[in-house]
């Protein structure tokens, strides 16, 4: 860990905050907004830090931010990978390695996600980790922000925790499992033997007989364009079509779930938009 360049960090944060509009980060502008850009308290809220902490950073008198705090700032301010690396350097930290497993969310995907209010949507890593989800996706799939380690991966939980499969009807479990394994093999092939994808494969081969059987089939596919039936504990079955928008390197995908217009599923999603997920039991 090196020394923080407080002046450069403060100036960069302030200028990035001033060029962003509330709509760029999914916020409603509201009345009495006399200056352009985001307010300091809005940036603080997006990162989970206190307003006082953020103000001190912009005033060149705050503590050296941790790597976790810098990652939160990079996401909140919609920084590109180059901008994120610059912030790490001036804050006195080593730059994160750019690999297929880099979980810095692509700003282009975040901008689209911020505008999706009436459709469940989430951004996934190439290991099927939910990097961020909107309110409707959280209402359907549950809040996964507390998960750590391999448990962050949908693929890992599917083969090691049967309760995680409850979001799909039993008759779709085999198809969903095959799709997950085929997607992981595609990620493994792209990332190579020394990648997190390869390590996840080794872990699952050791822990799951079902995974071992499916891995031996050598099926390879990214099957995000699909029709799915999801099961919610309160509103029941929800039929949706799935569309994905990938980053150029295929390392992240924005998954959008849309019901047929005028369908019962559309009505159920509208109900979830009103109720949210707070009144429902945790899915896993």
ChimeraX attribute file (.defattr): number of C-alpha atoms within 10 A of each C-alpha:
attribute: neighborCount
match mode: 1-to-1
recipient: residues
	/A:1	9
	/A:2	11
	/A:3	11
	/A:4	19
	/A:5	15
	/A:6	20
	/A:7	14
	/A:8	15
	/A:9	20
	/A:10	21
	/A:11	15
	/A:12	17
	/A:13	19
	/A:14	19
	/A:15	12
	/A:16	15
	/A:17	21
	/A:18	16
	/A:19	13
	/A:20	16
	/A:21	16
	/A:22	18
	/A:23	14
	/A:24	20
	/A:25	23
	/A:26	17
	/A:27	14
	/A:28	10
	/A:29	12
	/A:30	7
	/A:31	6
	/A:32	6
	/A:33	10
	/A:34	6
	/A:35	8
	/A:36	12
	/A:37	19
	/A:38	23
	/A:39	18
	/A:40	18
	/A:41	16
	/A:42	16
	/A:43	23
	/A:44	19
	/A:45	14
	/A:46	15
	/A:47	21
	/A:48	13
	/A:49	15
	/A:50	13
	/A:51	17
	/A:52	12
	/A:53	16
	/A:54	21
	/A:55	18
	/A:56	13
	/A:57	21
	/A:58	20
	/A:59	15
	/A:60	16
	/A:61	13
	/A:62	15
	/A:63	11
	/A:64	18
	/A:65	18
	/A:66	13
	/A:67	16
	/A:68	10
	/A:69	14
	/A:70	19
	/A:71	20
	/A:72	19
	/A:73	23
	/A:74	23
	/A:75	20
	/A:76	21
	/A:77	23
	/A:78	24
	/A:79	21
	/A:80	16
	/A:81	17
	/A:82	9
	/A:83	15
	/A:84	20
	/A:85	20
	/A:86	16
	/A:87	24
	/A:88	21
	/A:89	19
	/A:90	19
	/A:91	23
	/A:92	18
	/A:93	20
	/A:94	13
	/A:95	14
	/A:96	15
	/A:97	9
	/A:98	11
	/A:99	11
	/A:100	20
	/A:101	17
	/A:102	15
	/A:103	17
	/A:104	20
	/A:105	24
	/A:106	21
	/A:107	20
	/A:108	13
	/A:109	19
	/A:110	21
	/A:111	15
	/A:112	15
	/A:113	23
	/A:114	16
	/A:115	15
	/A:116	16
	/A:117	13
	/A:118	15
	/A:119	20
	/A:120	25
	/A:121	26
	/A:122	25
	/A:123	25
	/A:124	23
	/A:125	21
	/A:126	27
	/A:127	24
	/A:128	20
	/A:129	21
	/A:130	22
	/A:131	18
	/A:132	20
	/A:133	24
	/A:134	19
	/A:135	21
	/A:136	26
	/A:137	23
	/A:138	20
	/A:139	23
	/A:140	23
	/A:141	20
	/A:142	20
	/A:143	19
	/A:144	20
	/A:145	12
	/A:146	7
	/A:147	13
	/A:148	9
	/A:149	7
	/A:150	16
	/A:151	16
	/A:152	18
	/A:153	20
	/A:154	20
	/A:155	26
	/A:156	24
	/A:157	17
	/A:158	20
	/A:159	20
	/A:160	16
	/A:161	13
	/A:162	10
	/A:163	12
	/A:164	17
	/A:165	20
	/A:166	17
	/A:167	21
	/A:168	17
	/A:169	15
	/A:170	11
	/A:171	8
	/A:172	13
	/A:173	15
	/A:174	11
	/A:175	9
	/A:176	19
	/A:177	18
	/A:178	18
	/A:179	20
	/A:180	25
	/A:181	25
	/A:182	21
	/A:183	22
	/A:184	25
	/A:185	21
	/A:186	18
	/A:187	25
	/A:188	22
	/A:189	14
	/A:190	16
	/A:191	18
	/A:192	12
	/A:193	12
	/A:194	9
	/A:195	17
	/A:196	20
	/A:197	23
	/A:198	17
	/A:199	14
	/A:200	18
	/A:201	22
	/A:202	12
	/A:203	13
	/A:204	19
	/A:205	15
	/A:206	11
	/A:207	14
	/A:208	14
	/A:209	12
	/A:210	13
	/A:211	22
	/A:212	16
	/A:213	11
	/A:214	17
	/A:215	19
	/A:216	9
	/A:217	11
	/A:218	12
	/A:219	15
	/A:220	19
	/A:221	16
	/A:222	16
	/A:223	14
	/A:224	18
	/A:225	14
	/A:226	11
	/A:227	14
	/A:228	19
	/A:229	16
	/A:230	18
	/A:231	19
	/A:232	21
	/A:233	13
	/A:234	12
	/A:235	14
	/A:236	12
	/A:237	17
	/A:238	21
	/A:239	19
	/A:240	21
	/A:241	15
	/A:242	18
	/A:243	17
	/A:244	20
	/A:245	16
	/A:246	16
	/A:247	15
	/A:248	9
	/A:249	8
	/A:250	13
	/A:251	22
	/A:252	28
	/A:253	24
	/A:254	25
	/A:255	22
	/A:256	21
	/A:257	21
	/A:258	20
	/A:259	21
	/A:260	11
	/A:261	9
	/A:262	8
	/A:263	12
	/A:264	14
	/A:265	21
	/A:266	19
	/A:267	15
	/A:268	19
	/A:269	24
	/A:270	15
	/A:271	13
	/A:272	20
	/A:273	18
	/A:274	10
	/A:275	13
	/A:276	17
	/A:277	19
	/A:278	11
	/A:279	9
	/A:280	14
	/A:281	10
	/A:282	13
	/A:283	17
	/A:284	16
